[in-house]
Amino acid sequence: MTTLQDVSDLGQAVWLDYISRSLITGGELRRLVYQGLRGVTSNPTILEKAVAAGGDYDGQIGHLARQGKTPEEIYEAIVLQDIGSAADVLRPVHDHVGDGYVSLEVSPALAHDTKATIASARRFFSALRRPNVFIKVPATPEGFPAIEALISHGINVNVTLIFSLAQYEAAAEAYLSGLEKLVERAKDPSKVASVASFFVSRVDTAVDKALEERGVTDLQGKIAIANAKVAYARFREIFLGQRWDRLTALGTRLQRPLWASTGTKNPKYPDTMYVDELIGPNTVNALPPATLEAFLDHGRALPTIEVGLKQAKEQLARLGQLGISLDDITEQLTTDGVTLFAKSYDALIAAIAEKSERLR
């Protein structure tokens, strides 16, 4: 038994927050699946690092460039191949335990364009033609109606860049409303799935800075986990009652909370703290490679997500009493997240353009 399998027994799926061509073709992804890995996520920053560094993609880039493909078309060909291949590796997981998903994000340039997000997501999902693929849509005001529309058409959605409780509630509402519209259209709701990606470590990075300015140390490294625990408690409340009962009677699936950004950014903190403290039923944790390696080595598989909920609420209340607005911080983090992914996407397209010219 590995730590990943122990965590799975507690109801949490561990995914890898990384993808590359060599990970798939070299057999590493299959090895991790054998150890208990249950999914893969990607984002523009991850893809930029994978494609721009090294020569794994040079053959494909050169071939497509000689065909006259644009950098954007080459990018899509690359990611569709990688996402599709990863989904194929994870397909047995999907068929046997209902997980095994791989996520592909729409262009971050579309984060504030509902119609374009819907069109892009539908095109990607149709091109991949695999049941174990998620299309990632950011939790922006324009993203929520897109999420609802996509769910209503049977497209799996990973709601990304969630930092606040309000965003999480909006993501859950978009999922439920989308399911209800899907049922109205006489479609099978049991075939569609969703996760709500709640970002963790970035919250501590921002809050710790504000706490340091006030000379407060005992709350540092605490707020991100407290924020996630409160969100999980809200998850337990939302997916309960008559509304959910009507949907679950039709075979619908829970929209699982997914803990994202779980690599520890502060070297003073334990390297698995955002994993060890957030384990519980019906959750996902997407780990970057270094954190996954650390968790396999010395992580603790214990049911922790509901431990200390009262204390978590008290910590969040005290933060407000100190004059630190978590709402303001999380709103800025969402804006920064969209900007960061957009910069990574632009850098990726620029790298492909440069390689296209050189390899043509």
Contacts in CASP RR format, 6 or more apart in sequence:
PFRMAT RR
TARGET T0000
AUTHOR 0000-0000-0000
METHOD contacts of the structure
MODEL  1
MTTLQDVSDLGQAVWLDYISRSLITGGELRRLVYQGLRGVTSNPTILEKA
VAAGGDYDGQIGHLARQGKTPEEIYEAIVLQDIGSAADVLRPVHDHVGDG
YVSLEVSPALAHDTKATIASARRFFSALRRPNVFIKVPATPEGFPAIEAL
ISHGINVNVTLIFSLAQYEAAAEAYLSGLEKLVERAKDPSKVASVASFFV
SRVDTAVDKALEERGVTDLQGKIAIANAKVAYARFREIFLGQRWDRLTAL
GTRLQRPLWASTGTKNPKYPDTMYVDELIGPNTVNALPPATLEAFLDHGR
ALPTIEVGLKQAKEQLARLGQLGISLDDITEQLTTDGVTLFAKSYDALIA
AIAEKSERLR
2 35 0 8 1.000
2 36 0 8 1.000
2 296 0 8 1.000
3 295 0 8 1.000
3 296 0 8 1.000
3 299 0 8 1.000
3 301 0 8 1.000
4 14 0 8 1.000
4 35 0 8 1.000
4 36 0 8 1.000
4 37 0 8 1.000
4 38 0 8 1.000
4 295 0 8 1.000
4 296 0 8 1.000
5 35 0 8 1.000
5 36 0 8 1.000
6 301 0 8 1.000
7 14 0 8 1.000
7 279 0 8 1.000
7 285 0 8 1.000
7 301 0 8 1.000
8 14 0 8 1.000
8 36 0 8 1.000
8 38 0 8 1.000
9 301 0 8 1.000
10 279 0 8 1.000
10 280 0 8 1.000
10 281 0 8 1.000
10 301 0 8 1.000
10 302 0 8 1.000
10 303 0 8 1.000
11 280 0 8 1.000
11 281 0 8 1.000
11 282 0 8 1.000
11 283 0 8 1.000
12 279 0 8 1.000
12 280 0 8 1.000
12 281 0 8 1.000
12 283 0 8 1.000
12 284 0 8 1.000
12 285 0 8 1.000
13 38 0 8 1.000
13 39 0 8 1.000
13 99 0 8 1.000
13 100 0 8 1.000
13 256 0 8 1.000
13 283 0 8 1.000
13 284 0 8 1.000
13 285 0 8 1.000
14 36 0 8 1.000
14 37 0 8 1.000
14 38 0 8 1.000
14 39 0 8 1.000
14 284 0 8 1.000
14 285 0 8 1.000
14 286 0 8 1.000
14 287 0 8 1.000
14 292 0 8 1.000
14 295 0 8 1.000
15 37 0 8 1.000
15 38 0 8 1.000
15 39 0 8 1.000
15 40 0 8 1.000
15 41 0 8 1.000
15 101 0 8 1.000
15 258 0 8 1.000
15 284 0 8 1.000
15 285 0 8 1.000
15 286 0 8 1.000
15 287 0 8 1.000
16 29 0 8 1.000
16 32 0 8 1.000
16 37 0 8 1.000
16 39 0 8 1.000
16 40 0 8 1.000
16 41 0 8 1.000
16 286 0 8 1.000
16 287 0 8 1.000
16 288 0 8 1.000
16 289 0 8 1.000
16 292 0 8 1.000
17 40 0 8 1.000
17 41 0 8 1.000
17 46 0 8 1.000
17 260 0 8 1.000
17 262 0 8 1.000
17 286 0 8 1.000
17 287 0 8 1.000
17 288 0 8 1.000
18 40 0 8 1.000
18 42 0 8 1.000
18 46 0 8 1.000
18 288 0 8 1.000
18 289 0 8 1.000
19 40 0 8 1.000
19 41 0 8 1.000
19 42 0 8 1.000
19 46 0 8 1.000
19 47 0 8 1.000
19 50 0 8 1.000
19 82 0 8 1.000
19 83 0 8 1.000
19 86 0 8 1.000
19 102 0 8 1.000
20 50 0 8 1.000
20 56 0 8 1.000
20 82 0 8 1.000
21 50 0 8 1.000
21 56 0 8 1.000
21 57 0 8 1.000
21 81 0 8 1.000
21 82 0 8 1.000
22 28 0 8 1.000
22 56 0 8 1.000
23 29 0 8 1.000
23 86 0 8 1.000
24 82 0 8 1.000
24 85 0 8 1.000
24 86 0 8 1.000
24 89 0 8 1.000
25 85 0 8 1.000
29 37 0 8 1.000
29 40 0 8 1.000
29 86 0 8 1.000
29 89 0 8 1.000
29 90 0 8 1.000
30 89 0 8 1.000
32 292 0 8 1.000
33 89 0 8 1.000
33 90 0 8 1.000
33 92 0 8 1.000
33 93 0 8 1.000
35 296 0 8 1.000
37 292 0 8 1.000
38 90 0 8 1.000
38 93 0 8 1.000
38 97 0 8 1.000
38 99 0 8 1.000
38 100 0 8 1.000
38 284 0 8 1.000
39 90 0 8 1.000
39 93 0 8 1.000
39 99 0 8 1.000
39 100 0 8 1.000
39 101 0 8 1.000
39 102 0 8 1.000
40 86 0 8 1.000
40 90 0 8 1.000
40 101 0 8 1.000
40 102 0 8 1.000
40 103 0 8 1.000
41 102 0 8 1.000
41 103 0 8 1.000
41 136 0 8 1.000
41 158 0 8 1.000
41 197 0 8 1.000
41 258 0 8 1.000
41 260 0 8 1.000
41 286 0 8 1.000
42 79 0 8 1.000
42 82 0 8 1.000
42 83 0 8 1.000
42 102 0 8 1.000
42 103 0 8 1.000
42 104 0 8 1.000
42 105 0 8 1.000
43 105 0 8 1.000
43 136 0 8 1.000
43 160 0 8 1.000
43 341 0 8 1.000
43 344 0 8 1.000
44 105 0 8 1.000
44 107 0 8 1.000
44 108 0 8 1.000
44 341 0 8 1.000
44 342 0 8 1.000
44 344 0 8 1.000
44 345 0 8 1.000
44 348 0 8 1.000
45 340 0 8 1.000
45 341 0 8 1.000
45 344 0 8 1.000
47 78 0 8 1.000
47 79 0 8 1.000
47 344 0 8 1.000
47 348 0 8 1.000
48 344 0 8 1.000
48 345 0 8 1.000
48 347 0 8 1.000
48 348 0 8 1.000
48 351 0 8 1.000
50 56 0 8 1.000
50 57 0 8 1.000
50 82 0 8 1.000
51 57 0 8 1.000
51 75 0 8 1.000
51 78 0 8 1.000
51 348 0 8 1.000
51 351 0 8 1.000
51 352 0 8 1.000
52 347 0 8 1.000
52 348 0 8 1.000
52 351 0 8 1.000
57 78 0 8 1.000
57 355 0 8 1.000
58 355 0 8 1.000
58 359 0 8 1.000
59 359 0 8 1.000
60 74 0 8 1.000
60 77 0 8 1.000
60 78 0 8 1.000
60 81 0 8 1.000
61 74 0 8 1.000
61 78 0 8 1.000
61 352 0 8 1.000
61 355 0 8 1.000
61 356 0 8 1.000
61 359 0 8 1.000
62 355 0 8 1.000
62 356 0 8 1.000
62 359 0 8 1.000
62 360 0 8 1.000
64 73 0 8 1.000
64 74 0 8 1.000
64 77 0 8 1.000
64 356 0 8 1.000
65 74 0 8 1.000
65 355 0 8 1.000
65 356 0 8 1.000
65 357 0 8 1.000
65 359 0 8 1.000
65 360 0 8 1.000
66 360 0 8 1.000
69 77 0 8 1.000
69 356 0 8 1.000
71 349 0 8 1.000
71 350 0 8 1.000
71 352 0 8 1.000
71 353 0 8 1.000
71 356 0 8 1.000
72 349 0 8 1.000
74 352 0 8 1.000
74 356 0 8 1.000
75 348 0 8 1.000
75 349 0 8 1.000
75 352 0 8 1.000
78 352 0 8 1.000
79 104 0 8 1.000
80 104 0 8 1.000
80 124 0 8 1.000
80 127 0 8 1.000
80 128 0 8 1.000
83 102 0 8 1.000
83 104 0 8 1.000
83 128 0 8 1.000
83 133 0 8 1.000
84 102 0 8 1.000
84 128 0 8 1.000
84 130 0 8 1.000
84 133 0 8 1.000
86 102 0 8 1.000
87 100 0 8 1.000
87 101 0 8 1.000
87 102 0 8 1.000
87 128 0 8 1.000
87 130 0 8 1.000
87 132 0 8 1.000
87 133 0 8 1.000
88 130 0 8 1.000
90 100 0 8 1.000
90 101 0 8 1.000
90 102 0 8 1.000
90 132 0 8 1.000
91 100 0 8 1.000
91 130 0 8 1.000
91 132 0 8 1.000
93 99 0 8 1.000
93 100 0 8 1.000
93 132 0 8 1.000
94 100 0 8 1.000
94 101 0 8 1.000
94 131 0 8 1.000
94 132 0 8 1.000
100 132 0 8 1.000
101 132 0 8 1.000
101 133 0 8 1.000
101 134 0 8 1.000
101 156 0 8 1.000
101 158 0 8 1.000
101 193 0 8 1.000
101 195 0 8 1.000
102 132 0 8 1.000
102 133 0 8 1.000
102 134 0 8 1.000
103 133 0 8 1.000
103 134 0 8 1.000
103 135 0 8 1.000
103 136 0 8 1.000
103 158 0 8 1.000
103 160 0 8 1.000
104 124 0 8 1.000
104 128 0 8 1.000
104 133 0 8 1.000
104 134 0 8 1.000
104 135 0 8 1.000
104 136 0 8 1.000
105 135 0 8 1.000
105 136 0 8 1.000
105 137 0 8 1.000
105 160 0 8 1.000
105 341 0 8 1.000
106 117 0 8 1.000
106 120 0 8 1.000
106 121 0 8 1.000
106 124 0 8 1.000
106 135 0 8 1.000
106 136 0 8 1.000
106 137 0 8 1.000
107 120 0 8 1.000
107 345 0 8 1.000
108 138 0 8 1.000
108 338 0 8 1.000
108 341 0 8 1.000
108 342 0 8 1.000
108 344 0 8 1.000
108 345 0 8 1.000
109 342 0 8 1.000
109 345 0 8 1.000
110 116 0 8 1.000
110 117 0 8 1.000
110 120 0 8 1.000
111 117 0 8 1.000
111 138 0 8 1.000
111 140 0 8 1.000
111 142 0 8 1.000
111 143 0 8 1.000
111 338 0 8 1.000
111 342 0 8 1.000
112 140 0 8 1.000
112 141 0 8 1.000
112 142 0 8 1.000
113 142 0 8 1.000
114 142 0 8 1.000
114 143 0 8 1.000
114 145 0 8 1.000
114 146 0 8 1.000
114 149 0 8 1.000
117 137 0 8 1.000
117 142 0 8 1.000
117 143 0 8 1.000
117 146 0 8 1.000
118 146 0 8 1.000
118 149 0 8 1.000
118 150 0 8 1.000
121 135 0 8 1.000
121 137 0 8 1.000
121 146 0 8 1.000
121 150 0 8 1.000
121 155 0 8 1.000
121 157 0 8 1.000
122 150 0 8 1.000
122 153 0 8 1.000
122 155 0 8 1.000
124 135 0 8 1.000
125 133 0 8 1.000
125 135 0 8 1.000
125 155 0 8 1.000
125 156 0 8 1.000
131 156 0 8 1.000
131 191 0 8 1.000
133 156 0 8 1.000
134 156 0 8 1.000
134 157 0 8 1.000
134 158 0 8 1.000
134 193 0 8 1.000
134 194 0 8 1.000
134 195 0 8 1.000
135 150 0 8 1.000
135 155 0 8 1.000
135 156 0 8 1.000
135 157 0 8 1.000
135 158 0 8 1.000
136 157 0 8 1.000
136 158 0 8 1.000
136 159 0 8 1.000
136 160 0 8 1.000
136 197 0 8 1.000
137 143 0 8 1.000
137 146 0 8 1.000
137 147 0 8 1.000
137 150 0 8 1.000
137 157 0 8 1.000
137 158 0 8 1.000
137 159 0 8 1.000
137 160 0 8 1.000
138 159 0 8 1.000
138 160 0 8 1.000
138 161 0 8 1.000
138 334 0 8 1.000
138 338 0 8 1.000
139 159 0 8 1.000
139 160 0 8 1.000
139 161 0 8 1.000
139 162 0 8 1.000
139 167 0 8 1.000
139 170 0 8 1.000
139 171 0 8 1.000
139 334 0 8 1.000
140 161 0 8 1.000
140 334 0 8 1.000
140 338 0 8 1.000
144 170 0 8 1.000
144 171 0 8 1.000
144 173 0 8 1.000
144 174 0 8 1.000
145 174 0 8 1.000
147 157 0 8 1.000
147 159 0 8 1.000
147 171 0 8 1.000
147 174 0 8 1.000
147 175 0 8 1.000
147 178 0 8 1.000
147 194 0 8 1.000
148 174 0 8 1.000
148 175 0 8 1.000
148 177 0 8 1.000
148 178 0 8 1.000
148 181 0 8 1.000
149 178 0 8 1.000
150 157 0 8 1.000
151 157 0 8 1.000
151 174 0 8 1.000
151 175 0 8 1.000
151 177 0 8 1.000
151 178 0 8 1.000
151 179 0 8 1.000
151 181 0 8 1.000
151 182 0 8 1.000
151 192 0 8 1.000
151 194 0 8 1.000
152 177 0 8 1.000
152 178 0 8 1.000
152 179 0 8 1.000
152 181 0 8 1.000
152 182 0 8 1.000
152 185 0 8 1.000
153 182 0 8 1.000
154 182 0 8 1.000
154 187 0 8 1.000
154 191 0 8 1.000
154 192 0 8 1.000
155 192 0 8 1.000
156 192 0 8 1.000
156 193 0 8 1.000
156 194 0 8 1.000
157 175 0 8 1.000
157 194 0 8 1.000
158 194 0 8 1.000
158 195 0 8 1.000
158 197 0 8 1.000
158 258 0 8 1.000
159 171 0 8 1.000
159 174 0 8 1.000
159 175 0 8 1.000
159 194 0 8 1.000
159 195 0 8 1.000
159 196 0 8 1.000
159 197 0 8 1.000
160 197 0 8 1.000
160 260 0 8 1.000
161 197 0 8 1.000
161 199 0 8 1.000
161 334 0 8 1.000
161 337 0 8 1.000
161 338 0 8 1.000
162 168 0 8 1.000
162 171 0 8 1.000
162 196 0 8 1.000
162 197 0 8 1.000
162 198 0 8 1.000
162 199 0 8 1.000
163 198 0 8 1.000
163 199 0 8 1.000
163 202 0 8 1.000
163 203 0 8 1.000
163 227 0 8 1.000
163 329 0 8 1.000
163 330 0 8 1.000
163 331 0 8 1.000
163 333 0 8 1.000
163 334 0 8 1.000
164 227 0 8 1.000
164 326 0 8 1.000
164 327 0 8 1.000
164 330 0 8 1.000
164 331 0 8 1.000
164 334 0 8 1.000
165 227 0 8 1.000
165 230 0 8 1.000
165 231 0 8 1.000
165 234 0 8 1.000
166 327 0 8 1.000
167 330 0 8 1.000
167 334 0 8 1.000
168 196 0 8 1.000
168 198 0 8 1.000
168 231 0 8 1.000
168 234 0 8 1.000
168 235 0 8 1.000
168 257 0 8 1.000
169 234 0 8 1.000
169 238 0 8 1.000
171 196 0 8 1.000
171 255 0 8 1.000
172 196 0 8 1.000
172 235 0 8 1.000
172 238 0 8 1.000
172 239 0 8 1.000
172 255 0 8 1.000
175 194 0 8 1.000
175 196 0 8 1.000
175 255 0 8 1.000
176 238 0 8 1.000
176 243 0 8 1.000
176 244 0 8 1.000
176 247 0 8 1.000
179 189 0 8 1.000
179 192 0 8 1.000
179 247 0 8 1.000
179 252 0 8 1.000
180 247 0 8 1.000
182 189 0 8 1.000
182 192 0 8 1.000
183 189 0 8 1.000
183 247 0 8 1.000
183 250 0 8 1.000
189 247 0 8 1.000
189 250 0 8 1.000
189 251 0 8 1.000
189 252 0 8 1.000
190 250 0 8 1.000
190 251 0 8 1.000
190 252 0 8 1.000
190 253 0 8 1.000
192 252 0 8 1.000
192 253 0 8 1.000
193 253 0 8 1.000
193 255 0 8 1.000
194 253 0 8 1.000
194 255 0 8 1.000
194 256 0 8 1.000
195 255 0 8 1.000
195 256 0 8 1.000
195 257 0 8 1.000
195 258 0 8 1.000
195 284 0 8 1.000
196 235 0 8 1.000
196 255 0 8 1.000
196 256 0 8 1.000
196 257 0 8 1.000
196 258 0 8 1.000
197 258 0 8 1.000
197 260 0 8 1.000
197 286 0 8 1.000
198 228 0 8 1.000
198 231 0 8 1.000
198 257 0 8 1.000
198 258 0 8 1.000
198 259 0 8 1.000
198 260 0 8 1.000
199 260 0 8 1.000
199 261 0 8 1.000
199 333 0 8 1.000
200 224 0 8 1.000
200 225 0 8 1.000
200 227 0 8 1.000
200 228 0 8 1.000
200 259 0 8 1.000
200 260 0 8 1.000
200 261 0 8 1.000
200 262 0 8 1.000
200 274 0 8 1.000
200 278 0 8 1.000
201 224 0 8 1.000
201 261 0 8 1.000
201 262 0 8 1.000
201 263 0 8 1.000
201 264 0 8 1.000
201 265 0 8 1.000
201 274 0 8 1.000
202 224 0 8 1.000
202 261 0 8 1.000
202 265 0 8 1.000
202 333 0 8 1.000
203 223 0 8 1.000
203 224 0 8 1.000
203 227 0 8 1.000
203 326 0 8 1.000
203 329 0 8 1.000
203 330 0 8 1.000
203 333 0 8 1.000
204 220 0 8 1.000
204 221 0 8 1.000
204 222 0 8 1.000
204 223 0 8 1.000
204 224 0 8 1.000
204 265 0 8 1.000
204 266 0 8 1.000
204 269 0 8 1.000
205 265 0 8 1.000
205 266 0 8 1.000
206 329 0 8 1.000
206 332 0 8 1.000
206 333 0 8 1.000
207 219 0 8 1.000
207 220 0 8 1.000
207 221 0 8 1.000
207 223 0 8 1.000
207 224 0 8 1.000
207 319 0 8 1.000
207 324 0 8 1.000
207 326 0 8 1.000
207 329 0 8 1.000
208 220 0 8 1.000
208 221 0 8 1.000
208 266 0 8 1.000
210 324 0 8 1.000
210 329 0 8 1.000
211 217 0 8 1.000
211 219 0 8 1.000
211 220 0 8 1.000
211 322 0 8 1.000
211 324 0 8 1.000
212 220 0 8 1.000
214 322 0 8 1.000
214 324 0 8 1.000
216 322 0 8 1.000
219 315 0 8 1.000
219 318 0 8 1.000
219 319 0 8 1.000
219 322 0 8 1.000
221 266 0 8 1.000
221 269 0 8 1.000
222 315 0 8 1.000
223 315 0 8 1.000
223 316 0 8 1.000
223 319 0 8 1.000
223 326 0 8 1.000
224 274 0 8 1.000
225 273 0 8 1.000
225 274 0 8 1.000
225 277 0 8 1.000
225 278 0 8 1.000
225 312 0 8 1.000
226 311 0 8 1.000
226 312 0 8 1.000
226 313 0 8 1.000
226 315 0 8 1.000
226 316 0 8 1.000
227 312 0 8 1.000
227 316 0 8 1.000
227 326 0 8 1.000
228 257 0 8 1.000
228 259 0 8 1.000
228 278 0 8 1.000
228 305 0 8 1.000
229 278 0 8 1.000
229 305 0 8 1.000
229 306 0 8 1.000
229 308 0 8 1.000
229 309 0 8 1.000
229 312 0 8 1.000
230 309 0 8 1.000
230 312 0 8 1.000
230 313 0 8 1.000
230 316 0 8 1.000
231 257 0 8 1.000
232 257 0 8 1.000
232 278 0 8 1.000
232 280 0 8 1.000
232 283 0 8 1.000
232 305 0 8 1.000
232 306 0 8 1.000
233 306 0 8 1.000
233 309 0 8 1.000
235 257 0 8 1.000
235 282 0 8 1.000
238 244 0 8 1.000
239 254 0 8 1.000
239 255 0 8 1.000
254 282 0 8 1.000
256 282 0 8 1.000
256 283 0 8 1.000
256 284 0 8 1.000
257 282 0 8 1.000
257 283 0 8 1.000
257 284 0 8 1.000
258 283 0 8 1.000
258 284 0 8 1.000
258 285 0 8 1.000
258 286 0 8 1.000
259 274 0 8 1.000
259 275 0 8 1.000
259 278 0 8 1.000
259 283 0 8 1.000
259 284 0 8 1.000
259 285 0 8 1.000
259 286 0 8 1.000
260 286 0 8 1.000
261 274 0 8 1.000
262 274 0 8 1.000
262 275 0 8 1.000
262 278 0 8 1.000
262 285 0 8 1.000
262 286 0 8 1.000
262 287 0 8 1.000
262 288 0 8 1.000
262 291 0 8 1.000
263 271 0 8 1.000
263 274 0 8 1.000
263 287 0 8 1.000
263 288 0 8 1.000
263 290 0 8 1.000
263 291 0 8 1.000
264 270 0 8 1.000
264 271 0 8 1.000
264 272 0 8 1.000
264 273 0 8 1.000
264 274 0 8 1.000
264 291 0 8 1.000
270 276 0 8 1.000
271 290 0 8 1.000
271 291 0 8 1.000
271 294 0 8 1.000
272 291 0 8 1.000
272 294 0 8 1.000
272 295 0 8 1.000
272 298 0 8 1.000
272 299 0 8 1.000
272 300 0 8 1.000
274 285 0 8 1.000
274 291 0 8 1.000
275 285 0 8 1.000
275 287 0 8 1.000
275 291 0 8 1.000
275 295 0 8 1.000
275 299 0 8 1.000
276 299 0 8 1.000
276 300 0 8 1.000
276 302 0 8 1.000
276 304 0 8 1.000
277 304 0 8 1.000
277 305 0 8 1.000
278 285 0 8 1.000
278 304 0 8 1.000
278 305 0 8 1.000
279 285 0 8 1.000
279 301 0 8 1.000
279 302 0 8 1.000
279 303 0 8 1.000
279 304 0 8 1.000
279 305 0 8 1.000
280 303 0 8 1.000
280 304 0 8 1.000
280 305 0 8 1.000
280 306 0 8 1.000
281 303 0 8 1.000
281 305 0 8 1.000
283 305 0 8 1.000
287 295 0 8 1.000
316 326 0 8 1.000
319 326 0 8 1.000
320 326 0 8 1.000
END
